[in-house]
């Protein structure tokens, strides 16, 4: 009896609607469109958004280092800077001796060692 049920379930007339929906409708119609959208989104993120983020991060990092070292950093300086050379903002002439670059804001305490 179970073999007859399995034979009826595996007949081509019973399997065709599932095959047609999965392979033809999803695999041949929807899947290529979705893959194309995925590729275009990856191109947008990889070639446009990540480089913009990297440049923005570099400018903000330069501003932060200049602020922390009390250097004279103007927005015009970054527009004139077209070189790819690593320029150190931590040169001795740029470091302020009067005030510290930053102050500690967190003190870690444990039961065994006390204050660190």
Secondary structure, 3 states (H helix, E strand, C coil): CHHHHHHHHCCHHHHHHHHHHHHHHHHHHHHHHHHHHHHHHHHHHHHHHHHHHHHHHHHHHHHHHHHHCCCCCCHHHHHHCCCCCCCCCCCCCCCCCCCCCCCCCCCCEECCCEEC
